[in-house]
Amino acid sequence: MFRRDLEMRRAELEQEIAGRSVLVIGGAGTIGASFIRVLLQTATPARLFVVDINENGLTELTRDLRSTPGLGIPTDYKTYPINFGDVVFQKLLRQEGPFDIIANFAAHKHVRSEKDPYAIEAMLENNVFRAKALLDWLSETPPRHFFCVSTDKAANPVNIMGASKKLMEEVLLAYSPQIPVKTARFANVAFSNGSLPAGFLERIARQQPISAPLDIRRYFVSPEEAGEICLMACLLGQSGTIFFPRLDPERDMQSFTHIADRLLEAYGYTPVQCASEESARERVVEIADGGYPVFYFSSDTSGEKTAEEFFTEEETPDFTSFQALGILSFPPTRTLPDIEAAFAQLRAIFQQPALQKEDIVAVLAALIPQFQHQETGKHLDQKM
């Protein structure tokens, strides 16, 4: 999708990467690892440090990079299983910095992570509070480029995950006059770690039934395309810009059930519709005969949009700078004191005894007027 844009900007990208010092946070995940591969395919930095809490993921990342031809892996390449909110990370940042390029992919990305106050507090801690703490640390020695990943769910958010990313975008904008911050909203990454399509592969490998919503349609990009979006946003965007892929809702949106059917057919199976989860589990014996049990249902869990969007009616995108990318540019909507006040309000709510989910939703709705939470009383952990 982005080949033309990459070719036209290759010299600029090479100049921004070659000989630079790079720090990638959350680099063992699907998008972070793809960003690293695309970066190393483009040019060789002087240093590459990768931080992630997934120690096994960092090990596999290194094995994959070392086993792939044509990557410009620098001599000074190190991975660290560290949480980017910890004191040891701050020590690394100060003693090993400054870094020219810092990209942060550490995030809670699932709507299922809003089931109760504990899960919501952990999500906001990762997506918002630690992102601000990182920017505070970087204010001492700003990098040449700073990128922090967002999501299409930040446009007119209906779930707390999307609201957390919308708030994170506002935090970035507040720092944009002093730190060159950029972000990207993009589609679902096909078969990324933890995604529903990746779950289809796991179910097939284990000979278990497949379950998917009938009424949910999403945009998709490949892992490589996700890395390319983030690289171009990070290195080519102006401070305070949000990149997103130019996709057409009629042509490019797909349902999860369509993907499941096509995947099963590619494996030589015929999907067999079942009326319930229990019925689907009981019919796994038919897999040996070429039929594959699937349970397709109407979505009834909290925070699910029928279809995602990349920008709202109030946001005016620029479609002239790139062929396959759009760009949103905003002035800061909140000052740093405003951000501090909002964070104090959020911190205070989590100190309350007997805290309920609706209490947190009310505070977020007051902070983010676009947030229209859709609550059904059900969450994805209750689904197969």
HELIX and SHEET records of a PDB file:
HELIX    1   1 ARG A    3  MET A    8  1                                   6    
HELIX    2   2 ARG A   10  ILE A   17  1                                   8    
HELIX    3   3 THR A   30  THR A   42  1                                  13    
HELIX    4   4 GLU A   55  SER A   67  1                                  13    
HELIX    5   5 VAL A   87  GLU A   96  1                                  10    
HELIX    6   6 VAL A  111  GLU A  114  5                                   4    
HELIX    7   7 PRO A  117  LEU A  124  1                                   8    
HELIX    8   8 GLU A  125  PHE A  129  3                                   5    
HELIX    9   9 ARG A  130  LEU A  138  1                                   9    
HELIX   10  10 ASP A  152  ALA A  154  5                                   3    
HELIX   11  11 ILE A  160  TYR A  175  1                                  16    
HELIX   12  12 LEU A  196  ARG A  206  1                                  11    
HELIX   13  13 PRO A  223  LEU A  236  1                                  14    
HELIX   14  14 PRO A  249  ASP A  252  1                                   4    
HELIX   15  15 PHE A  256  ALA A  266  1                                  11    
HELIX   16  16 GLU A  277  GLU A  282  1                                   6    
HELIX   17  17 ARG A  283  ASP A  289  5                                   7    
HELIX   18  18 LEU A  336  ILE A  349  1                                  14    
HELIX   19  19 LYS A  357  LEU A  367  1                                  11    
HELIX   20  20 LEU A  380  GLN A  382  5                                   3    
SHEET    1   A 8 ASP A  76  TYR A  80  0                                        
SHEET    2   A 8 ARG A  47  VAL A  51  1                                        
SHEET    3   A 8 SER A  21  ILE A  25  1                                        
SHEET    4   A 8 ILE A 101  ASN A 104  1                                        
SHEET    5   A 8 HIS A 145  CYS A 148  1                                        
SHEET    6   A 8 VAL A 181  ALA A 184  1                                        
SHEET    7   A 8 THR A 241  PRO A 245  1                                        
SHEET    8   A 8 LEU A 325  SER A 329 -1                                        
SHEET    1   B 2 ASN A 188  VAL A 189  0                                        
SHEET    2   B 2 PHE A 220  VAL A 221  1                                        
SHEET    1   C 3 ILE A 210  PRO A 213  0                                        
SHEET    2   C 3 GLY A 291  PHE A 297  1                                        
SHEET    3   C 3 THR A 270  GLN A 273  1                                        
SHEET    1   D 2 ARG A 217  ARG A 218  0                                        
SHEET    2   D 2 GLN A 254  SER A 255 -1                                        
END                                                                             
